[in-house]
């Protein structure tokens, strides 16, 4: 005969009922958007088509016991998968535990879409003129980021600025509010395979974890900082028959990613060399980091930030109905920029005055000139 729980209910049925009443969350790691979700459809979107994706059903005991931790932020560590959930106290908001929030950071240390305010806040702290908003759907947040935070790109009726009350360190009052903490910012190429493992985590396996060490914080900060790259192009006898051009990309002193090479193709112009240098930089730069490109070519910057908009709508013809010069390079650069946007990484262009004694700009110039000179020497050797 089955054991009975309270009020004559079989004990097994009582346990199932309690489990059903517990808040359920889906932990994703790895996946397209690692983190914790309260909605299965959101979780499924993050793992479908992602190679090696894994998800856990997490049954969290009722968090009312946390009321004694008013104004504290408690980190639950689900050790089996390394999935983390932030549970924080604040009564300034009456939002339910399952309410979805997506924070789009268009301008910050590491632009992208985040599912918890704590992580999103790290991307804008100390950032000059950050651009960020909160959305009710991931699609709206991604559109905001891809548009660079420019107004008019996202329906303003579906977005709202982040309230200061949402900041954990400013919360003094009590309430239960659970948000996901992404555990990784790395992205992988997708494939049809995905696996789902469902397990239950009892209260005994959930414990309050210690705060992240200072060393780990410094390492995370370093990874989130923008990557500065200096590019330049040089064409010896530019605009004349027999011109020879070179490409220079400077990541830093002694960096094995630095480039000094000849410009490929028949057209050996300075403009093509400048654009090629930018393309080569984006081909090498890691996809997960924001990149700042420094170049002394206003032409190149305008091509990939302003002029291309009219060119695309005008079938790649200029205002005088002439084919756009260097279209192939501009198209390739735009493809790289958009690919990075899709991964939540920004690409920022900065103009720097040439030959103004800036060490990094001068280094990029030397690399470009050296590439052109070597190409010129090979050409002369082939003629002799």
C-alpha positions in Angstrom: 0.0 0.0 0.0 1.4 3.4 -1.0 2.5 5.7 1.8 0.2 8.7 2.4 1.1 12.3 2.5 -0.9 15.1 4.2 -4.7 14.8 4.1 -4.7 11.2 2.9 -2.9 12.0 -0.4 -0.4 9.4 -1.6 3.1 10.6 -0.8 4.3 10.2 -4.5 1.4 12.3 -5.7 2.1 14.9 -3.1 5.7 15.1 -4.2 4.7 15.4 -7.8 2.3 18.2 -7.0 4.9 20.1 -5.1 7.4 19.7 -8.0 4.8 21.0 -10.4 4.2 24.1 -8.3 7.9 24.9 -8.1 9.2 27.6 -10.5 10.8 26.0 -13.6 13.7 27.3 -15.5 15.6 26.0 -18.5 19.4 26.4 -18.3 21.2 26.5 -21.6 25.0 26.0 -21.9 26.3 25.7 -24.5 23.8 27.2 -26.9 23.1 30.2 -29.2 22.4 32.4 -26.2 23.7 30.7 -23.0 21.7 31.6 -19.9 18.5 30.6 -18.0 15.0 30.9 -19.5 11.6 30.7 -17.9 9.9 30.0 -21.2 10.5 26.7 -23.1 10.0 28.4 -26.5 12.7 30.9 -25.7 15.0 28.0 -24.6 14.2 26.0 -27.7 15.1 29.0 -29.9 18.6 29.1 -28.2 19.4 25.5 -28.8 17.8 24.5 -32.1 20.3 24.2 -34.8 23.3 24.8 -32.5 25.9 22.1 -32.6 26.4 20.5 -29.2 23.7 22.6 -27.5 22.5 21.4 -24.1 19.7 22.4 -21.9 18.6 21.4 -18.4 15.2 21.7 -16.7 15.9 23.3 -13.4 13.2 23.1 -10.6 14.1 25.9 -8.2 12.6 25.5 -4.7 10.3 28.4 -3.7 12.5 31.4 -3.1 10.4 32.9 -0.4 13.0 31.7 2.1 15.2 34.5 0.7 13.2 37.3 2.3 15.8 37.6 5.0 18.4 38.6 2.3 16.6 41.9 1.5 18.8 44.2 -0.7 21.3 41.4 -1.3 22.1 39.7 -4.6 22.3 36.0 -4.2 24.1 33.8 -6.8 22.7 30.3 -7.1 25.3 27.9 -8.7 23.9 24.9 -10.5 27.1 23.0 -10.4 26.2 20.2 -12.8 26.3 22.5 -15.8 27.9 25.6 -14.5 24.7 27.5 -15.1 24.1 30.5 -12.9 20.9 32.3 -11.9 20.8 35.7 -10.3 18.1 36.1 -7.6 17.9 39.6 -6.2 15.7 41.5 -3.9 13.8 44.7 -4.8 10.2 45.7 -4.3 10.3 48.6 -6.6 9.1 46.4 -9.4 6.1 44.0 -9.3 7.2 42.1 -12.4 6.6 38.3 -12.2 9.4 35.8 -12.1 8.7 34.6 -15.6 8.6 38.0 -17.3 11.1 38.1 -20.2 13.5 41.0 -20.4 16.1 41.6 -23.1 18.7 44.4 -22.8 20.1 45.7 -26.1 23.5 47.3 -25.8 24.3 49.1 -29.1 27.2 51.1 -27.8 29.3 49.7 -24.9 32.3 47.5 -24.1 30.8 44.5 -25.8 27.6 45.3 -27.7 24.9 42.6 -27.9 21.7 41.4 -26.3 21.7 40.4 -22.7 19.0 38.7 -20.6 20.0 40.2 -17.3 20.6 43.8 -16.2 23.7 43.0 -14.2 25.6 41.7 -17.2 24.3 44.4 -19.5 25.3 47.1 -16.9 28.9 45.8 -17.0 29.0 46.6 -20.7 28.1 50.3 -20.3 29.9 51.2 -17.1 32.6 53.7 -17.8 31.7 53.8 -21.5 31.4 57.2 -23.1 27.9 57.8 -24.6 26.5 54.3 -24.1 23.4 53.3 -26.0 21.1 50.7 -24.4 17.4 49.9 -24.1 15.2 47.2 -22.6 12.8 45.2 -24.8 10.1 42.6 -24.3 11.4 40.4 -27.1 14.8 39.3 -28.3 14.1 40.2 -31.9 13.5 43.8 -31.0 16.7 44.0 -28.9 18.7 42.4 -31.8 17.3 44.9 -34.3 18.2 47.8 -31.9 21.8 46.6 -31.6 22.2 45.9 -35.4 20.8 49.5 -36.1 23.6 50.8 -33.8 21.0 52.3 -31.4 19.8 54.8 -34.0 16.3 56.1 -33.4 13.5 55.1 -35.8 14.9 51.6 -36.5 12.8 50.0 -33.7 9.2 50.7 -32.9 9.4 53.0 -29.9 6.1 51.6 -28.6 7.7 48.3 -27.8 10.8 49.5 -26.1 11.6 51.4 -22.9 14.7 52.9 -21.4 16.1 50.9 -18.5 14.9 52.2 -15.2 17.4 53.2 -12.6 15.4 51.2 -10.1 16.4 48.0 -12.0 20.1 48.4 -11.0 20.9 45.8 -8.3 23.2 48.0 -6.3 20.4 50.6 -5.9 17.8 48.1 -4.7 17.0 48.3 -1.0 13.5 46.7 -0.7 12.2 43.2 -0.9 10.9 41.1 -3.7 11.6 38.0 -5.7 13.0 38.6 -9.2 15.0 36.0 -11.1 17.0 36.8 -14.1 19.5 34.8 -16.2 23.2 35.3 -16.2 24.9 34.4 -19.5 27.9 32.2 -18.8 29.7 32.7 -22.1 29.9 35.3 -24.8 31.5 32.9 -27.4 29.6 32.0 -30.5 29.7 28.8 -32.6 28.6 27.9 -36.1 25.2 26.3 -36.2 24.4 22.7 -37.3 21.1 20.7 -37.1 22.2 18.7 -34.0 21.0 19.7 -30.5 20.5 17.6 -27.3 18.3 18.3 -24.4 19.0 16.8 -21.0 16.3 17.1 -18.3 17.3 16.9 -14.7 15.9 18.1 -11.4 17.9 20.0 -8.9 16.7 19.8 -5.4 17.1 22.5 -2.8 20.0 20.6 -1.3 22.0 21.0 -4.5 21.5 24.8 -4.6 23.8 26.9 -2.5 24.9 30.4 -2.2 28.2 30.8 -4.1 31.0 33.2 -3.3 31.4 36.3 -5.4 33.7 36.2 -8.4 37.4 36.7 -7.5 39.1 39.9 -8.5 41.4 38.1 -10.8 38.6 36.6 -12.8 36.9 40.0 -13.0 40.1 41.6 -14.4 40.3 38.8 -17.0 36.7 39.3 -18.0 37.2 43.1 -18.3 40.2 42.6 -20.6 38.2 40.4 -22.9 35.4 42.9 -23.1 37.6 45.9 -24.0 37.5 47.0 -27.6 40.2 45.8 -29.9 42.0 48.8 -31.6 43.4 48.1 -35.1 45.2 50.6 -37.3 45.0 50.2 -41.0 46.7 52.0 -44.0 47.3 51.6 -47.7 50.1 52.9 -49.8 50.4 53.2 -53.6 53.8 54.0 -55.1 53.2 56.2 -58.2 49.5 56.3 -57.4 47.3 57.1 -60.4 50.1 56.4 -62.9 50.9 53.5 -65.2 53.0 51.0 -63.3 51.7 52.0 -59.8 52.3 49.4 -57.1 50.3 49.3 -53.8 50.7 47.7 -50.4 48.5 47.0 -47.4 49.3 47.6 -43.7 47.4 46.4 -40.6 48.8 47.1 -37.2 47.5 45.3 -34.1 50.4 46.2 -31.8 54.2 46.0 -31.4 55.4 42.5 -32.0 51.9 41.2 -32.7 52.0 38.3 -35.1 48.7 39.4 -36.6 50.3 42.5 -38.1 50.1 42.6 -41.9 52.5 44.0 -44.6 51.6 42.7 -48.0 51.2 43.7 -51.6 47.8 44.7 -52.9 46.3 42.0 -55.1 44.6 42.6 -58.5 45.3 44.8 -61.5 44.1 48.1 -60.0 46.9 49.3 -57.8 45.3 52.5 -56.3 45.7 54.0 -52.9 41.9 53.8 -52.3 41.8 50.0 -53.0 44.8 49.5 -50.7 43.1 51.5 -47.9 39.8 49.4 -48.2 41.7 46.2 -48.5 43.6 46.9 -45.3 40.2 47.4 -43.5 38.9 44.1 -44.9 42.0 42.2 -43.9 41.7 43.6 -40.3 38.1 42.4 -40.1 39.0 39.0 -41.5 41.5 38.5 -38.6 39.7 40.2 -35.7 38.0 37.9 -33.3 34.2 37.8 -33.8 33.3 38.1 -30.2 35.1 41.5 -29.5 34.1 45.0 -30.5 36.6 46.4 -33.0 37.8 50.0 -33.4 39.3 50.6 -36.8 41.6 53.6 -37.1 42.4 54.9 -40.6 43.5 58.2 -42.2 41.2 57.4 -45.2 38.0 59.5 -45.0 37.1 57.9 -48.3 37.1 54.4 -46.8 35.1 55.4 -43.8 32.4 57.1 -45.8 32.2 54.1 -48.2 31.3 51.7 -45.4 29.4 53.9 -43.0 27.4 56.4 -45.1 27.6 56.3 -48.9 26.8 52.6 -49.2 23.2 53.2 -48.1 22.4 55.2 -51.2 24.5 52.9 -53.4 22.5 49.8 -52.3 19.2 51.5 -53.0 20.4 52.8 -56.4 21.7 49.4 -57.6 25.3 50.4 -56.9 25.3 53.4 -59.1 26.6 56.8 -58.1 24.5 60.0 -58.2 25.8 60.5 -61.8 24.6 57.0 -62.7 28.2 55.6 -62.9 29.2 52.3 -61.4 30.5 52.6 -57.9 34.3 52.2 -57.8 35.7 49.5 -55.6 32.3 48.0 -55.1 33.7 44.5 -54.5 35.7 45.6 -51.5 32.9 47.7 -50.0 30.5 44.8 -50.3 33.0 42.4 -48.6 33.6 44.8 -45.8 29.9 45.4 -45.2 29.4 41.6 -45.1 32.0 41.3 -42.4 30.4 44.2 -40.4 27.0 42.6 -40.6 28.3 39.2 -39.7 29.8 40.7 -36.6 26.6 42.6 -35.8 24.8 39.3 -35.9 27.2 38.0 -33.3 26.6 41.0 -31.1 29.9 42.7 -31.8 30.3 46.2 -33.0 32.6 47.7 -35.6 33.6 51.3 -35.0 35.5 53.5 -37.5 37.7 56.4 -36.4 39.5 58.8 -38.6 43.0 59.8 -37.7 45.1 62.4 -39.4 47.9 60.8 -41.4 51.5 61.6 -40.7 50.6 63.3 -37.4 53.2 61.5 -35.3 50.7 59.0 -34.0 52.9 55.9 -33.3 50.3 53.3 -34.3 49.2 55.1 -37.5 52.9 55.5 -38.4 53.4 51.8 -37.8 50.5 50.9 -40.1 51.9 53.3 -42.8 55.3 51.6 -42.6 53.8 48.2 -43.0 51.8 49.4 -46.1 54.8 51.1 -47.7 57.0 48.0 -47.0 54.4 45.8 -48.7 54.4 48.1 -51.8 58.2 48.3 -51.9 58.5 44.5 -51.9 55.9 44.2 -54.6 57.8 46.8 -56.7 61.1 45.0 -56.2 59.6 41.7 -57.4 58.1 43.4 -60.4 61.5 44.9 -61.4 63.1 41.5 -60.8 60.6 39.8 -63.1 61.3 42.3 -65.9 65.1 41.8 -65.7 
